Amino acid sequence: MGEVKHVGVSDDGGFDMKIRAKTVLQDVHLGDSIAVNGTCLTVTEFDTQLEDFTVGLSPETLRKTSLIELQPGSLVNLERALQPTTRMGGHFVQGHVDGTGEIVEMKPEGDSLWIKVKTAKSLLKYVVPKGFIAVDGTSLTVVDVFGEEDCFNFMLVEYTQQKVVIPLKKVGQKVNLEVDILGKYVERLLSSGGVIEPNRVLRSSSSARLEQSELELDRASIVI
C-alpha cells in the first residue's frame, strides 16, 4: 500500500496525485504503469530518495473512478504491471476501471470479513457467483449476486485484510470495480453476429456433401 501526499490541480493546470511508496519504486521508469486502487496510471515523476511518485489524472479517470475522493493521508492499493515471466494467479486485471460501487454492508465472521457492494445494473450483469471481479484493484471471488438489490458480496480472509485498503473503508464509501474482461468479449461477439448458428453450420455441411456427391457422379459419367 501507499499513502497519498497530494492530490489536486498541478502547476500546468492538470490534475495529479503524489503518492508515498517504496516497493513499487524498485526499477521504476518514467512512463511506467502503476495501478492505484485498481486504476492503471502513468508515472510522470518519481524520487527514489523521497520514496514518492506522481501520476496524472485525466477528467475521464476522475469521472469513472473513486480517486477524486482521496485526500492527503489516504491509503491506496498499489500494484506494478505484471511481467509475463511470473506466475499468474487470480485473473487478468487490466487496470481499466468500469465504474464504481458503494459499500452497503461490512460484517465480520470469525477472522474473515463479509462485504456487500451495490453497483449499477450495467455492471452487475457481468458479475456471477464464483466469478472474478477486481475491487479497488484486488482480484476477488464473488460469493453471491443479489439482483433485486443490485448488489454482490465477497469475503476477505485475514491475510488479505492486512494487505489491502478495502477493510479500512466504511459503509457508504465507493470502490473501483473492474469486471471480468471475458464476459465483455463474449457479449460483444454475440451482439456483433460473430457466432455462427449451429443450424447454419449443419446446412452448410450438408450442402457441401451434396455438391461433392454430385461432382463424383459427374466424374463417373465421364469415365463411362
ABEGO torsion letter per residue (X at the ends): XBBBABBEBBAAGBBBBBBBBAAAABGBBBGBBBBBGGBBBBBABBBAAAGBBBBBBBAAAAAABAAAABBBGBBBBBBBBBBAABBBBEBBBAGBBAEBBBBABBBBBEABBBBBBBBBAAAAAABBBGBBBBBGGBBBBBABBBAAAGBBBBBBBAAAAAABAAAABBBGBBBBBBBBAAAAAAAAAAAAGABBBAAAAAAAAAAAAAAAAAAAAAAAAAAX
